[in-house]
């Protein structure tokens, strides 16, 4: 037998025999293999167990031929580290065994770096006779390629003074064919150039993989120089709206050099209605002041240019466009007003009467009466008045000290008609009774005197016009020289008069209307002037002082003292930052108690330290606006007297801390910065809640509108809170998770149901009573914002034409007001605290 052929008798053969009594039965036994042979003994028997034997020698021939591979053995190769081939799959065939199993083995030998190494792959095969064969391949792996720059930053130009780190100029990025973490280094070369024309340097990016292969990327960085001076305007343009005949003074244009260098500038206007009032030349930084004179142009739209020139600036002339919209002048109604003047018992009182008319007048009739009976009429003088030119027989007066009346008439029959204008009509002279109990006030009101009747004007066509009449009066006091009050300061504990302070009398400072204004005299004193509203507020200010005010003054209150306090000095230096706000200068205004900064307010800047350094002051001369230089420390002095780089700056209004949106830090590199701030007044409202239903509201803007926080103090007694906004909302303290009313504000009213009486305290910033509340058609549940009670028709005047009905609730009772039938109203007044 050869190559493992089968030793089965079917292959090696059977013996042959015969028996006299039937077919014989064959069996065999194989002996042990001896030197490649074994004996097979056959036994042949019949059915009666008669048997014979015979031996067969079977020799096995040895297999000396090894298996062979069916494919070529892979050749040795040298490859890059990212191109290592996969191991080949080899098969083998044996001459005796046929297809035989191939064994694969791979060994790696490290090189001088992680990506340099040698791989030896071996394929082995053995047949059943131990004949073997093998194939081997050596792969030399190497890394000869440097990293690749997936991004080499473009050359970059940096504005003067700008940062030039890679976060600004661009960051290189790399990848490597084998190294997952190649290193990237950056080296900046030496700069060439100068500050005026700029600098240039080379930034070299070097990438290195783990085997030391290197790639480079070159970036050229250019730092712009200062160049020739460049002018900058703030604002860059103006949009101004005025009315015909207006003269708008004190407009400001800030001019800087881009890098805060001083250059000489001049400015001219292209239109006569834009009048530049500054003198030139001046050095930057500076403010160019100009006026808008609409006294000689008609309504419409106009354009002018402020042309700023400098012999040194590269962008000279710098042109700042000014768009002017002139609204048509709508003349206010004709009017007559009488002054309020001081007097003493037994003395004299001179009361000016003023008038204003739009059209020429052919007749003026002004009847006046006074009450109570503290005055004795003497005469009327037209000297210095607008009607002085009219002959005496065309103007005059009549009077009665019994009826306490005087009638002033002007009837220019032969003289020219009284032209349109505003000014003095006449002066009335009175003697003051000596027995008047002081202080006292006599009102001078319009009268009806037959046959001419009430106050009226008659135009050149004979048409009558009823002017608005503002009454005046005489304030009587027993002082030798009556004064409303005086403006003082305290020096070494002694009150000293302040001369030249502006004293403004307001019906309600600062949210109301300015009634009159004058300057304090050498004794610090001021008079009330024309004033028809009491009580009033007196507000005084002067540069160098914090403003002062006295509120709720009646005419019977005399000897008022308004105290002014001096503003600490600021040490100026050669470094400063210009902080500003105002609609004329920027995008926002600064506020004092929710209104634009009043004229006369003082804005201060202090460093945020203890004690703070006073480094800036500005005296507000235009509402809501300031433009303040905040100075840096003067290096020539031994102590800190200004801001240092990085100091936080705190702002104050009239000595009170003001809030900015974000912290402000002083830096000499900042030329100017718009900073807007506000000073909020915090007040508290007490709302008494009854057991049962309460309909309430408040007029404060609370820090939080969260209903649980607002009602926390009374929540133990709250059963439910109800609101309404195009549908009902409910807050149930027992089941807050099922409630849909979670916030409450100052614009809505709320039903609050209580188990027991309690007091609700609301704290926040006051809301202006004129704050709009937007109403839906049909039902609304709203708040009441004024601080005082008004009749429904007055409180809701702005919507009265659309108003159907108003309901209020006090205690256990409902009160109503029906706009169409006010005579049946049970709600007689609307009051703070109610909804």
C-alpha positions in Angstrom: 0.0 0.0 0.0 1.2 3.6 -0.7 0.3 7.2 0.4 -2.0 5.8 3.1 -4.2 3.7 0.8 -6.9 1.7 2.6 -6.0 -1.8 4.0 -9.6 -2.9 3.7 -9.9 -6.3 2.0 -11.9 -4.6 -0.7 -8.6 -2.9 -1.6 -6.1 -5.7 -0.6 -8.2 -8.7 -1.8 -9.9 -11.7 -0.4 -8.8 -15.4 -0.4 -10.8 -18.0 -2.4 -11.9 -21.4 -1.0 -14.5 -24.1 -1.6 -16.4 -26.5 0.8 -18.1 -29.7 0.1 -21.2 -28.7 2.0 -21.9 -25.1 1.2 -20.3 -21.7 1.0 -17.4 -21.0 3.4 -17.2 -18.2 5.9 -14.2 -15.8 5.8 -12.7 -13.9 8.8 -9.3 -12.2 9.3 -7.0 -10.8 12.0 -4.2 -8.2 11.3 -1.0 -8.6 13.2 1.3 -5.8 14.4 3.2 -3.6 12.0 6.7 -4.7 11.9 9.2 -2.6 9.8 6.5 -1.4 7.6 4.6 -4.7 7.2 2.0 -6.6 9.0 0.4 -10.1 8.5 -3.2 -10.6 7.9 -4.4 -14.1 8.9 -7.5 -15.3 7.1 -9.7 -18.1 8.6 -12.1 -20.0 6.4 -14.7 -22.2 8.1 -17.8 -24.1 7.2 -21.1 -24.4 9.0 -19.8 -27.3 11.1 -16.7 -25.3 12.2 -14.3 -27.1 10.0 -11.7 -24.4 9.1 -8.4 -23.7 7.4 -6.1 -20.6 7.5 -3.9 -18.7 5.2 -1.5 -15.6 5.7 -1.4 -12.4 3.6 1.6 -10.1 4.0 0.7 -6.4 3.5 3.6 -4.0 3.2 3.0 -0.1 3.6 5.3 2.0 1.3 6.6 5.3 3.1 5.4 9.0 1.9 8.5 11.1 1.5 7.0 14.0 -0.5 6.1 17.3 1.4 3.0 19.3 0.6 3.3 22.2 -1.8 1.7 25.8 -1.7 -0.8 26.5 -4.3 0.2 30.2 -4.5 3.5 32.1 -4.9 5.1 33.0 -1.6 4.8 36.9 -1.0 8.0 38.7 -1.7 9.8 40.9 0.8 8.8 44.5 0.7 9.5 48.0 2.2 6.4 50.1 2.8 5.3 53.4 4.5 3.7 53.0 7.9 0.2 53.7 6.5 0.6 51.2 3.7 1.3 47.9 5.5 -0.3 45.1 3.3 -2.7 42.6 4.7 -1.4 39.1 5.2 -1.8 36.9 2.2 -4.1 33.8 2.5 -2.2 30.7 1.2 -3.4 27.1 0.6 -1.4 23.8 0.1 -1.8 20.4 -1.5 -0.2 17.1 -0.5 0.5 14.2 -3.0 -1.0 11.8 -0.5 -3.2 13.9 1.8 -4.6 16.2 -0.8 -5.6 19.7 0.7 -3.7 20.2 3.9 -4.1 23.0 6.6 -1.8 26.0 6.4 -0.5 27.6 9.7 0.2 31.4 9.7 2.5 33.2 12.1 3.6 36.9 12.3 6.4 38.4 14.4 7.2 42.2 14.7 10.5 43.6 15.6 10.5 47.3 16.8 12.7 49.9 15.1 14.0 53.3 16.3 10.5 54.8 16.6 7.0 53.6 16.9 6.3 53.8 13.2 9.6 52.1 12.1 9.5 48.3 12.6 9.9 44.9 10.8 7.3 42.3 10.3 8.1 38.6 9.5 5.2 36.5 8.3 5.5 32.7 8.1 3.1 30.2 6.5 3.7 26.4 7.5 2.3 23.1 6.3 2.7 19.4 7.4 1.2 16.2 5.9 0.1 13.2 7.7 3.6 11.6 7.3 5.3 14.6 8.8 6.5 15.9 5.6 6.6 19.8 6.0 7.0 23.0 4.0 7.0 26.8 4.8 7.0 30.2 3.2 8.2 33.5 4.8 7.9 37.2 3.9 9.8 40.2 5.6 8.0 43.6 5.5 10.1 46.6 6.4 7.8 49.4 7.7 9.1 52.9 7.8 7.8 56.5 8.3 9.5 58.9 6.0 6.6 61.4 5.5 6.2 64.5 7.6 2.8 65.7 8.9 0.4 67.5 6.5 -1.0 71.0 7.2 -4.7 70.7 6.8 -4.9 74.5 7.4 -2.0 76.9 7.0 -3.3 80.3 8.1 -3.5 82.9 5.4 -1.2 86.0 5.8 -2.9 88.4 8.2 -3.1 92.2 8.7 -3.7 93.4 12.2 -5.2 96.9 12.8 -3.0 99.2 14.8 -2.9 98.3 18.4 -4.7 95.1 17.9 -3.9 91.7 19.3 -2.1 89.2 17.0 -2.2 85.9 18.8 -3.2 82.8 16.8 -6.8 83.2 18.1 -6.9 86.4 16.1 -4.7 85.7 13.1 -5.6 82.0 12.6 -4.5 78.7 14.1 -2.7 76.1 11.9 -4.1 72.5 12.0 -2.2 69.3 11.0 -2.6 65.6 10.6 -0.1 62.7 10.0 -0.3 59.5 8.0 0.6 57.4 11.0 1.0 59.5 14.2 -2.3 60.3 15.7 -0.8 63.1 17.9 1.9 65.0 16.0 3.2 68.1 17.7 2.7 71.6 16.4 5.0 74.5 17.4 4.8 78.2 16.5 7.8 80.6 16.4 7.5 84.3 15.6 10.5 85.9 13.8 11.9 89.3 14.4 9.7 92.3 13.5 10.8 94.8 10.9 9.3 98.3 10.5 8.2 101.1 12.8 5.1 102.3 14.6 4.1 104.9 12.0 4.2 102.6 9.0 3.7 99.3 10.7 5.6 96.1 11.4 6.0 92.8 9.6 7.2 89.4 10.9 7.2 85.8 9.9 5.3 83.2 11.9 6.6 79.7 11.3 4.5 76.7 12.2 6.5 73.5 12.6 4.8 70.1 12.7 6.7 67.0 13.9 5.6 63.4 14.0 6.8 60.7 16.4 9.6 59.6 14.0 11.0 63.1 13.7 9.7 63.9 10.3 9.1 67.7 10.0 6.9 69.9 7.9 6.7 73.7 8.0 4.1 76.4 7.2 4.9 80.1 6.8 2.5 82.9 7.7 3.3 86.6 7.2 1.8 88.8 9.9 1.5 92.6 9.2 0.8 95.0 12.0 -0.7 98.2 10.7 1.0 101.3 11.8 -0.6 104.4 13.1 -0.3 106.0 9.7 -1.2 109.6 9.1 -3.8 110.9 11.6 -7.4 109.8 10.9 -10.4 111.7 12.2 -13.4 109.9 13.9 -16.8 111.5 14.5 -19.3 110.5 17.2 -22.0 110.4 16.2 -21.2 109.7 12.5 -24.5 111.4 11.4 -27.4 113.4 12.9 -31.1 113.1 12.4 -32.7 116.1 14.0 -36.4 117.1 14.2 -37.5 120.7 15.1 -40.5 122.9 14.5 -40.6 126.0 12.4 -39.1 129.0 14.1 -37.2 126.9 16.6 -33.7 127.7 17.6 -32.1 124.4 18.8 -28.9 125.3 20.6 -26.0 123.3 22.1 -25.8 120.4 19.7 -22.6 118.5 20.1 -20.3 116.6 17.7 -17.4 114.7 19.3 -14.3 114.6 17.1 -11.4 112.3 17.9 -8.2 111.1 16.2 -8.4 107.4 15.7 -5.4 106.7 18.0 -6.0 109.6 20.3 -3.3 111.8 18.8 -3.7 115.6 19.0 -4.3 117.2 15.6 -5.6 120.6 14.7 -9.1 120.7 13.3 -11.6 123.3 12.0 -15.2 122.9 10.9 -17.6 124.6 8.6 -21.3 124.1 7.7 -22.6 123.8 4.2 -26.0 125.4 5.1 -26.8 128.7 6.9 -29.4 127.0 9.2 -26.7 124.9 10.7 -24.6 127.4 12.7 -21.3 126.2 14.2 -20.6 128.1 17.4 -17.2 126.7 18.3 -14.0 128.6 17.7 -11.2 127.1 15.6 -8.6 125.8 15.2 -8.7 123.4 18.2 -6.9 120.2 19.0 -8.5 116.8 19.2 -10.2 115.3 21.1 -12.8 118.1 21.2 -16.5 118.8 20.9 -17.8 120.9 18.1 -20.9 122.8 19.2 -23.6 123.9 16.7 -27.1 125.3 16.6 -30.0 124.5 14.4 -31.7 127.7 13.4 -35.1 127.0 11.9 -36.3 130.6 12.4 -35.9 131.4 8.7 -36.8 128.2 6.9 -40.1 126.5 6.1 -41.2 123.1 7.2 -39.8 120.2 5.2 -36.7 118.0 5.0 -33.2 119.5 4.7 -29.6 118.2 4.5 -26.4 119.8 5.6 -22.9 118.6 6.1 -20.5 119.5 8.8 -17.1 119.4 7.1 -14.2 118.9 9.6 -10.8 119.6 8.2 -7.3 119.0 9.4 -4.0 119.6 7.5 -2.6 116.5 9.1 -5.5 114.0 8.8 -5.5 111.6 5.9 -9.3 111.6 5.7 -9.7 115.3 5.7 -12.3 116.6 5.2 -14.4 114.4 7.4 -18.0 115.0 6.4 -20.8 114.4 8.9 -24.3 114.5 7.3 -27.1 116.2 9.2 -30.6 115.3 8.3 -33.1 118.0 9.4 -36.8 117.5 9.5 -38.8 120.7 10.2 -42.3 120.2 11.4 -44.8 122.9 10.6 -45.4 125.4 13.3 -48.8 125.0 14.9 -49.5 128.1 16.9 -50.6 127.5 20.4 -53.9 129.1 21.4 -54.0 132.8 22.3 -53.6 133.3 26.0 -53.6 135.8 28.8 -51.7 135.2 32.1 -51.3 137.2 35.2 -48.1 137.1 37.4 -48.0 136.1 41.0 -46.0 138.7 42.9 -44.9 139.3 46.6 -46.1 142.3 48.7 -46.1 143.4 52.3 -49.0 144.8 54.4 -49.4 148.6 53.8 -47.1 148.4 50.8 -47.5 148.3 47.0 -47.9 145.5 44.6 -47.1 145.7 40.8 -48.7 142.8 38.9 -47.7 142.3 35.3 -50.3 141.0 32.8 -49.0 139.2 29.7 -50.7 138.0 26.5 -50.0 136.1 23.4 -51.7 136.3 20.1 -51.2 134.5 16.8 -53.0 136.9 14.5 -53.2 140.7 14.5 -55.7 142.0 17.0 -58.2 144.9 16.5 -59.4 144.7 20.1 -58.3 143.3 23.5 -60.6 143.1 26.5 -59.3 141.8 29.8 -61.6 142.1 32.9 -60.0 141.0 36.2 -61.4 140.7 39.7 -59.6 140.0 43.0 -60.6 138.2 46.1 -60.3 138.3 49.1 -60.4 142.0 49.7 -56.8 142.7 50.6 -56.0 145.1 47.7 -56.9 148.6 46.7 -56.5 149.2 43.0 -54.5 152.3 42.0 -53.7 152.4 38.3 -52.6 150.6 35.1 -49.4 151.4 33.1 -48.7 150.4 29.5 -45.1 151.6 29.6 -42.8 149.0 28.1 -45.7 146.8 26.9 -46.4 145.5 23.5 -49.2 148.0 23.1 -47.3 151.1 24.3 -47.2 152.4 20.7 -51.0 152.7 20.6 -52.3 156.1 21.5 -53.8 156.7 25.0 -57.3 157.3 23.8 -57.2 153.9 22.0 -56.3 152.0 25.2 -57.2 152.4 28.8 -58.8 150.9 31.9 -61.8 151.2 34.2 -62.1 149.9 37.8 -64.2 149.6 40.9 -62.7 149.0 44.3 -66.2 148.3 45.6 -66.6 145.4 43.2 -62.9 144.6 43.3 -62.7 144.7 39.5 -60.6 146.3 36.8 -61.1 146.2 33.0 -58.2 146.7 30.6 -59.0 147.5 27.0 -57.0 148.1 23.9 -58.9 149.3 20.7 -56.4 150.4 18.0 -59.0 152.2 15.8 -56.4 154.6 14.3 -53.2 152.9 15.2 -52.0 149.7 13.5 -53.5 146.4 14.8 -51.6 144.6 17.5 -49.3 142.2 15.6 -48.9 138.5 16.5 -46.5 137.9 19.3 -46.0 137.4 23.1 -45.2 139.8 25.8 -46.4 142.4 28.4 -49.9 143.9 28.1 -49.9 146.1 31.1 -48.9 146.5 34.8 -51.5 146.8 37.4 -50.6 148.8 40.6 -52.3 148.0 43.9 -52.0 149.2 47.5 -52.0 146.5 50.0 -54.2 146.8 53.1 -52.2 147.4 56.2 -54.3 145.1 58.4 -53.9 141.9 56.5 -53.2 138.9 58.6 -50.1 137.4 57.1 -49.3 135.3 55.3 -52.1 135.8 52.8 -52.9 135.3 49.2 -55.2 137.4 46.9 -56.1 135.7 43.6 -56.5 137.7 40.4 -59.1 135.9 38.3 -60.9 136.6 35.1 -64.2 138.5 35.6 -67.4 139.3 33.7 -67.9 143.0 33.3 -70.9 144.3 31.3 -71.3 145.2 28.6 -68.1 143.7 27.2 -68.3 140.5 29.1 -65.4 138.0 29.6 -61.8 138.1 28.4 -61.7 138.1 24.6 -59.6 139.1 21.6 -61.0 140.4 18.3 -59.0 139.9 15.1 -58.7 142.2 12.1 -61.8 140.7 10.6 -63.9 141.4 13.7 -64.0 137.8 14.7 -63.9 137.2 18.5 -61.5 134.7 20.1 -61.5 133.5 23.7 -57.9 133.2 24.9 -56.8 130.9 27.7 -56.7 132.8 30.9 -54.2 131.8 33.7 -54.8 133.6 37.0 -52.2 135.1 39.1 -52.2 136.8 42.5 -50.4 138.7 45.3 -48.6 136.8 48.1 -48.7 139.0 51.2 -46.2 138.7 54.1 -45.2 141.0 56.9 -41.5 140.8 56.1 -39.9 144.0 54.9 -38.9 142.4 51.6 -41.0 139.3 50.7 -39.1 136.5 49.2 -40.3 132.9 48.4 -37.0 131.6 49.8 -33.3 131.5 49.4 -30.5 129.2 48.2 -27.8 128.5 50.7 -24.8 126.3 51.5 -23.2 125.5 54.8 -19.6 126.5 55.4 -18.0 125.8 58.8 -21.5 125.4 60.2 -22.7 128.7 58.9 -25.4 129.2 56.2 -24.0 131.2 53.4 -26.1 132.5 50.4 -25.5 131.1 47.0 -25.7 133.7 44.3 -26.6 132.8 40.7 -28.3 129.4 41.3 -31.0 128.5 38.9 -34.3 128.0 40.8 -37.1 126.2 39.0 -40.6 126.0 40.3 -42.4 122.8 39.3 -45.9 121.6 39.9 -44.4 118.1 40.6 -40.7 117.7 40.1 -39.4 115.9 38.1 -42.4 114.3 36.4 -44.6 117.3 36.2 -44.3 120.6 34.4 -41.8 123.5 34.9 -43.8 126.6 35.9 -41.1 129.3 36.1 -37.3 129.7 36.5 -35.0 132.5 37.8 -31.6 133.1 39.4 -30.9 133.6 43.0 -29.7 137.2 43.8 -26.6 138.3 45.7 -28.4 137.3 48.9 -29.3 133.9 47.5 -33.0 135.0 47.4 -35.6 134.2 44.8 -39.2 135.2 44.2 -42.0 132.9 43.0 -42.8 134.7 39.8 -45.8 133.6 37.8 -47.3 130.5 39.3 -50.9 129.4 39.2 -50.5 125.9 40.8 -50.1 125.1 44.5 -48.5 123.3 46.2 -45.3 123.4 44.1 -41.7 122.1 44.3 -38.6 124.4 44.2 -35.6 122.8 42.6 -32.2 124.7 42.6 -28.9 123.9 40.9 -25.6 125.6 40.1 -22.4 124.2 38.6 -20.1 123.2 41.4 -22.9 122.0 43.7 -25.2 119.1 44.0 -28.8 120.2 43.3 -31.3 120.8 46.2 -35.1 120.7 46.4 -38.0 121.5 48.7 -41.3 119.8 47.9 -45.0 120.6 48.4 -44.7 124.3 49.1 -47.9 126.4 49.7 -48.0 130.1 49.1 -48.4 130.5 52.8 -45.0 128.8 53.4 -42.4 131.5 53.4 -38.6 131.6 54.1 -37.9 128.4 52.2 -34.2 127.4 52.2 -32.8 125.2 49.5 -29.5 123.7 50.6 -26.8 123.1 48.0 -23.8 121.0 48.7 -20.4 121.5 47.0 -19.2 118.8 44.6 -15.7 117.5 45.4 -12.9 118.5 43.0 -11.5 116.2 40.4 -7.8 116.1 39.7 -7.3 116.2 35.9 -4.5 114.4 34.1 -3.3 113.8 30.6 -5.2 110.5 30.4 -8.9 110.1 30.4 -11.9 108.1 29.0 -14.9 109.9 27.7 -18.1 108.2 29.0 -21.4 109.5 27.6 -25.1 108.8 27.0 -28.0 110.6 25.5 -30.1 110.4 22.3 -28.1 113.1 20.7 -24.8 111.4 21.5 -25.6 107.7 21.3 -28.3 105.1 21.5 -29.7 105.4 25.0 -30.4 107.9 27.8 -29.5 107.8 31.5 -32.3 108.1 34.0 -33.0 109.4 37.5 -36.0 107.7 39.2 -37.2 106.4 35.8 -37.1 109.7 34.0 -34.3 111.2 31.8 -31.6 112.9 34.0 -33.0 116.4 34.9 -31.0 119.5 33.9 -28.9 120.4 36.9 -28.2 116.9 38.0 -24.6 116.0 38.8 -23.0 112.8 37.5 -19.9 111.6 39.4 -17.5 108.8 38.7 -15.5 107.1 41.5 -13.2 104.1 41.5 -14.7 101.1 43.2 -12.5 101.0 46.3 -12.5 102.3 49.9 -12.3 105.2 49.8 -13.2 105.7 46.1 -11.2 108.1 44.1 -13.3 110.9 42.6 -12.2 110.9 39.0 -15.0 112.5 37.0 -17.9 115.0 37.3 -20.4 116.3 34.8 -23.2 118.9 35.2 -26.2 117.9 33.2 -27.3 120.7 30.9 -29.5 118.6 28.5 -32.1 116.2 29.9 -31.0 112.5 29.9 -27.5 113.4 28.5 -24.0 113.6 29.9 -20.5 113.5 28.4 -17.9 113.1 31.2 -14.1 112.7 31.1 -13.0 110.2 33.7 -9.4 110.9 34.4 -6.6 108.5 35.1 -4.1 108.8 37.9 -1.6 111.7 37.6 1.8 110.1 37.7 3.4 113.4 38.8 1.6 113.2 42.2 2.6 111.0 45.1 -0.9 109.8 45.9 -3.5 108.1 43.8 -5.8 110.8 42.5 -7.4 109.1 39.4 -8.2 105.7 37.9 -5.7 103.0 37.3 -5.8 100.6 34.4 -8.5 98.0 35.1 -10.2 99.9 37.9 -13.9 99.4 38.1 -15.8 102.7 37.8 -18.9 103.4 39.8 -21.4 106.1 38.7 -23.4 108.4 41.0 -26.3 110.8 40.3 -26.5 113.6 42.8 -24.5 111.5 45.2 -26.7 108.4 44.9 -25.3 105.2 43.4 -26.5 104.5 39.9 -26.9 101.1 38.2 -25.2 100.2 34.9 -26.1 97.1 32.9 -22.6 95.7 33.2 -19.5 96.6 35.3 -17.4 99.4 33.7 -13.6 99.1 33.8 -11.3 102.1 33.1 -8.6 101.6 30.4 -6.4 104.2 28.8 -6.7 102.3 25.5 -10.4 103.1 25.3 -11.1 106.4 23.7 -14.8 106.7 24.6 -17.6 104.5 25.7 -21.4 104.8 25.9 -22.5 104.0 29.4 -26.2 104.4 30.4 -27.5 104.1 33.9 -30.5 104.6 36.1 -31.3 105.5 39.7 -34.4 103.7 40.9 -36.6 104.8 43.8 -37.9 101.9 45.9 -41.2 102.3 47.6 -43.6 100.1 49.6 -47.4 99.8 49.3 -49.6 98.5 52.1 -52.8 96.8 50.9 -55.3 95.8 53.6 -57.1 92.6 52.7 -60.5 91.8 54.2 -61.9 88.3 54.9 -63.7 87.2 51.8 -63.2 88.7 48.3 -60.8 91.6 47.6 -60.2 93.2 44.2 -56.6 94.7 44.4 -53.8 96.1 42.3 -50.5 97.9 42.9 -48.5 100.6 41.0 -44.9 99.3 41.8 -42.7 97.3 39.5 -41.6 94.4 41.8 -38.2 92.7 41.5 -40.1 89.4 41.0 -43.5 88.7 39.6 -43.7 85.2 41.1 -47.1 84.9 42.8 -45.8 82.8 45.7 -43.1 85.3 46.5 -45.5 88.3 46.2 -48.1 86.8 48.5 -45.8 84.9 50.8 -46.6 87.1 53.9 -50.4 86.5 53.6 -50.4 83.1 51.9 -51.6 81.3 55.1 -54.9 83.2 54.8 -55.3 83.0 51.0 -58.0 80.7 49.6 -57.5 81.6 45.9 -56.1 84.3 43.6 -57.9 84.9 40.3 -56.7 86.8 37.3 -58.1 87.5 33.8 -56.4 88.0 30.4 -58.6 86.9 27.5 -59.8 84.2 29.9 -59.6 83.3 33.6 -56.5 82.2 35.5 -56.4 80.7 39.0 -53.8 80.1 41.7 -54.9 77.7 44.5 -52.3 77.5 47.3 -53.6 74.1 48.2 -53.0 72.7 44.7 -50.3 74.9 43.1 -49.5 72.1 40.7 -52.9 72.4 39.1 -52.9 76.2 39.0 -52.4 78.3 35.8 -51.8 81.7 37.5 -48.1 81.8 38.5 -47.2 85.4 38.0 -48.7 88.8 38.9 -47.7 92.2 37.7 -48.5 95.9 38.1 -50.7 96.1 35.0 -53.4 93.8 36.1 -56.0 93.6 38.9 -56.4 90.4 40.9 -59.2 88.9 43.0 -57.8 87.6 46.3 -60.1 85.5 48.5 -59.0 85.4 52.2 -60.0 83.3 55.1 -59.0 86.1 57.6 -58.0 89.8 57.3 -54.4 90.4 56.6 -52.0 93.1 55.3 -50.2 92.6 52.0 -46.9 94.5 51.6 -45.6 95.2 48.0 -42.1 96.7 47.4 -40.7 97.9 44.1 -40.0 100.9 41.8 -42.9 103.3 41.2 -44.6 103.1 37.9 -45.5 106.3 36.0 -49.3 106.8 36.2 -49.3 107.4 32.4 -47.9 103.9 31.7 -50.1 102.4 28.9 -52.3 99.4 29.8 -53.5 97.6 26.6 -57.1 96.7 26.8 -59.0 94.0 24.9 -62.6 94.4 23.7 -65.2 93.3 26.3 -63.9 92.5 29.8 -60.5 93.5 31.3 -59.1 93.1 34.8 -56.6 95.9 35.3 -54.6 97.8 37.8 -54.9 101.4 38.9 -51.6 103.3 38.6 -52.0 106.9 39.9 -51.1 107.7 43.5 -54.2 109.6 44.1 -58.0 109.1 43.6 -59.7 110.3 40.4 -63.3 110.1 39.2 -63.7 107.3 36.7 -64.3 109.7 33.8 -61.0 111.5 34.6 -59.0 108.4 35.4 -60.1 106.7 32.2 -60.3 109.8 29.9 -58.0 108.2 27.3 -60.5 105.3 26.7 -63.7 106.9 27.7 -65.1 107.0 24.2 -64.8 103.2 24.0 -65.8 102.6 27.7 -68.9 100.6 28.5 -68.8 100.0 32.2 -66.4 99.9 35.2 -66.8 97.9 38.4 -64.9 98.1 41.6 -65.2 96.1 44.8 -64.7 97.4 48.4 -65.4 95.2 51.4 -68.5 93.2 50.5 -70.0 95.6 48.1 -69.6 96.2 44.3 -69.6 99.7 42.8 -70.2 100.6 39.2 -69.8 103.3 36.7 -71.6 103.2 33.3 -70.1 105.6 30.8 -73.3 106.3 29.0 -75.2 107.1 32.3 -72.7 108.6 34.8 -75.6 110.1 36.7 -76.4 106.6 38.1 -72.8 105.7 39.1 -72.1 104.2 42.5 -68.3 104.1 41.8 -67.5 107.8 42.4 -63.7 107.5 42.5 -61.0 105.1 41.5 -58.3 104.7 44.2 -54.8 103.3 44.6 -54.6 99.7 45.8 -57.8 98.6 44.2 -58.4 96.8 40.9 
